Structure formats: structure tokens, C-alpha cells
Amino acid sequence: MKGRQPYTAAVPIHETFRIAALLAVVGGFLDAYTYMLRGGVFANAQTGNMVLLGVYAAQGRYRQAGYCIIPILAFALGVFITEVFKKYFTEKEFNIYEHWIIAIEIILLTIVGFVPGTVPDGVVNVTISFVCSLQVNSFRKMKNLPYASTMCTGNLRSGTEKIFQFIINKEKRAGTQAAHYFGIILLFILGAVAGTILALLWGIQSIWCCCILLSIVFVTMCLTIR
């Protein structure tokens, strides 16, 4: 396929496990960061935000409920914009977009690190959730397997399904695929651990650690483009 020509590997660079692994760490980190420092909401886990929205509304804590709505709407907006790009871009153009979305993430998250805690959390959460939605809706495959880099419920379902196929159906390839899924889940958790610890140590600026990881992703992708 002509749209895949820029990549040197049989699997496009943005679908390799090493890229998925770094994005999963960033996804877990950002969830912990926003929960710890930016209003007790999740950057990625919109199901969790919806649950918190219902809990706060039932308790009459409408201000907190309002904070939960903000990342949900920002996430939805990012998905919508990504779908517009998919519709009107060629496959080659969208591959280039996937590359530059990482640069956009780095820039926006760098800016977030300068935003003081006195600024309303909603402003920061809109930015982070929007960035996360662009990432999750752009990087959707890992070695031709559907996965999510910013949430893990689907990864858990798919990984467990592959374990069943490996153990019961004796499909050897399914064992490797299950390992990939559970590797992503583990890295997401480790990202959340790192996000929590570094948020406590370095505060708002800890988000720059994500910028370092995303810079590695960006450079890796750059090196594969001729």
C-alpha cells in the first residue's frame, strides 16, 4: 500500500509495541496527574468521570459534578476532530498527522506545566483530555491488534480473550498477543504509579516527564521516515 511506504518495518512504526508502550505510560501518568493535582478527575478514563459525575450530582455537589463534565466534552471534541481528519485526509496524509499529533501533545503538555494551581482546573483538564482523545483515536492498533493507549478496559477484555484462545484453542500466536495486551496494561499502571509519585514530589511541573517520553516517540517516528 502506498500509504505505508514511508515506514521501514512491515508493521508501521506507530503500531509497534515500543510506541504503544510509551504511549501507555503517558496515558497512566496523565490520569494520575489530573486526579492528584487538577480537580480529582481523570484525563482519559471518561467512564470514571461519568461515574463521579453521577455520584457528585446525587450528593448535591454540583461544582464537582461540573468539573467532571469538562474532560468528557473535551475528550469527545478531540475524537470528533480526529474523525474529520480521517474522512478528508488520504491514508498517507493521516499517517503524517499521526506523527505530528505527538508534537502537538508535547507543546500543549509543556504549556500545562507552566499553568499555576490558581488557574481553574477546568482550563487544564480541557487541554489534557483533548490531547488524550487525539492520541487514543489516532493510535488505535498495536501490531495490527486494536488497543487503547489511554484506557485499559478494552485491553483487559482483549487480552483475556487471547488467553482463552491460547489455553483452550491452542493458538500459539494468541499467547504472544495476550502478552502484548497485558504488557500495555502493566505499563499503564506503572505510568499511574510514576504520575502519583512525581506529582507529589514535583507538583504541576511533573507533567514534563510525559513530554520527555513523547519526545522519544516523536524522534523514533522521525527516524523511520525517509
C-alpha positions in Angstrom: 0.0 0.0 0.0 1.4 3.4 -1.0 0.3 4.9 2.3 2.7 2.6 4.2 5.8 3.3 2.1 7.5 5.8 4.5 7.9 3.1 7.1 10.8 0.7 7.1 9.2 -2.1 9.0 6.4 -4.5 8.0 4.5 -3.1 10.9 4.1 0.7 10.7 6.2 2.4 13.4 3.1 3.9 15.1 1.8 0.3 15.5 4.9 -1.2 17.1 4.9 -2.3 20.7 7.6 0.1 21.8 5.5 3.1 20.6 2.4 1.6 22.3 4.3 1.0 25.5 5.5 4.6 25.7 2.0 6.0 25.0 0.5 3.7 27.6 2.9 5.0 30.3 1.9 8.6 29.3 -1.8 7.6 29.5 -1.5 6.3 33.0 0.7 9.2 34.1 -1.8 11.8 32.9 -4.8 10.1 34.6 -2.9 10.1 37.9 -1.7 13.7 37.3 -5.2 15.2 36.8 -6.6 13.1 39.6 -4.0 14.2 42.1 -3.5 17.8 41.1 -6.2 19.0 38.8 -9.6 18.6 40.5 -9.8 14.9 41.1 -10.9 13.9 37.6 -9.3 11.6 35.1 -7.7 12.8 31.9 -8.5 9.6 30.0 -11.0 7.4 31.8 -14.2 9.1 30.8 -16.2 6.2 32.3 -14.7 7.1 35.7 -15.6 10.7 35.1 -19.2 9.7 34.3 -19.4 7.7 37.5 -18.0 10.6 39.5 -20.5 12.9 37.7 -23.4 10.8 38.9 -22.0 10.4 42.4 -21.4 14.1 42.9 -24.8 15.0 41.4 -26.6 12.6 43.7 -24.7 14.2 46.7 -25.7 17.7 45.6 -22.0 18.6 45.0 -22.8 20.3 41.7 -19.5 22.2 41.4 -17.5 18.9 41.5 -20.0 17.4 39.0 -19.3 20.3 36.7 -15.6 19.6 36.8 -16.4 16.0 35.6 -18.3 17.3 32.6 -15.4 19.3 31.3 -13.0 16.5 30.4 -15.8 14.4 29.0 -16.7 17.2 26.5 -13.1 17.9 25.7 -12.4 14.2 25.0 -15.5 14.0 22.7 -14.3 17.1 20.8 -10.9 15.5 20.2 -12.5 12.3 18.8 -14.8 14.3 16.6 -11.9 16.3 15.1 -9.8 13.2 14.5 -12.7 11.6 12.6 -12.9 14.7 10.4 -9.2 14.3 9.6 -9.8 10.6 8.8 -12.6 11.4 6.4 -10.8 14.1 4.5 -7.2 13.0 4.6 -5.7 10.3 2.4 -4.1 7.4 4.2 -0.6 8.9 3.6 -1.7 12.3 4.9 -3.3 10.7 8.0 0.0 8.8 8.7 1.8 12.2 8.7 -0.9 13.6 11.0 -0.3 10.7 13.5 3.3 11.7 13.6 2.6 15.4 14.2 -0.1 14.8 16.8 2.8 13.8 19.1 4.4 17.1 18.6 1.1 18.9 19.4 0.9 16.8 22.6 4.4 17.8 23.6 3.7 21.5 23.1 0.4 21.5 24.9 1.6 19.5 27.9 4.7 21.7 28.1 2.4 24.7 28.4 0.3 22.9 31.0 3.4 22.6 33.2 3.6 26.4 33.4 -0.1 26.9 34.4 -0.2 27.6 38.1 -2.6 25.9 40.5 -4.5 29.2 40.9 -5.9 28.8 37.4 -9.2 26.9 37.4 -8.7 23.2 36.9 -11.2 23.1 34.1 -8.9 25.0 31.8 -6.1 22.4 32.3 -8.4 19.5 32.1 -9.9 20.6 28.8 -6.4 20.7 27.3 -5.2 17.4 28.7 -8.4 15.5 27.9 -8.4 17.0 24.4 -4.8 15.8 23.8 -5.6 12.4 25.2 -8.5 12.0 22.9 -6.4 12.9 19.8 -3.9 10.2 20.9 -6.3 7.4 21.6 -8.3 8.0 18.4 -5.1 8.2 16.3 -3.0 5.4 17.7 -5.5 2.5 17.7 -3.5 -0.5 16.6 -0.5 -2.4 18.1 0.9 -4.9 15.6 -2.4 -5.0 13.8 -4.3 -5.5 17.1 -6.9 -3.0 18.3 -5.8 -1.4 21.6 -6.1 1.8 23.6 -3.1 3.7 25.0 -5.1 5.8 27.4 -7.5 3.4 29.0 -7.4 -0.4 29.7 -10.8 -1.9 30.0 -10.8 -2.9 26.3 -7.2 -4.1 26.6 -8.2 -6.3 29.5 -11.1 -7.8 27.6 -9.0 -8.4 24.5 -6.0 -9.8 26.5 -8.2 -12.2 28.4 -9.8 -13.3 25.2 -6.4 -14.1 23.7 -5.5 -16.1 26.8 -8.6 -18.2 26.3 -7.6 -18.8 22.6 -4.1 -19.7 23.7 -5.1 -22.2 26.5 -8.3 -23.7 25.2 -8.0 -23.4 21.4 -4.2 -24.0 21.4 -3.5 -20.9 19.3 0.2 -20.2 19.8 0.0 -16.7 18.3 -2.7 -15.8 20.8 -0.3 -16.2 23.6 2.1 -13.6 22.2 -0.8 -11.3 21.6 -2.1 -11.7 25.2 1.4 -10.9 26.4 1.3 -7.6 24.4 -2.1 -6.6 25.8 -1.1 -7.3 29.4 2.2 -5.6 28.9 0.4 -2.5 27.9 -1.9 -2.8 31.0 1.2 -3.2 33.2 2.9 -0.2 31.7 -0.3 1.9 32.1 -0.3 1.0 35.8 3.3 1.9 36.1 2.6 5.2 34.4 -0.1 5.9 37.0 2.4 4.9 39.8 5.0 7.3 38.4 2.4 10.0 37.9 1.3 9.8 41.5 4.8 9.8 43.0 6.2 12.6 40.8 3.1 14.7 41.2 3.7 14.6 45.0 7.4 15.3 44.5 7.4 17.9 41.7 3.8 19.1 41.6 2.5 20.7 38.5 5.8 20.6 36.6 5.8 16.8 36.8 3.8 16.6 33.6 7.0 17.5 31.7 8.0 13.8 32.3 5.3 13.0 29.8 6.9 15.4 27.3 10.2 13.5 27.6 8.5 10.2 26.8 6.5 11.8 23.9 9.7 13.3 22.6 11.2 9.8 22.4 8.1 8.7 20.4 8.4 11.7 18.1 12.1 11.1 17.4 11.6 7.4 16.9 8.9 8.1 14.3 11.1 10.7 12.7 13.9 8.3 12.2 11.7 5.9 10.3 10.6 8.4 7.7 12.7 8.7 4.6 
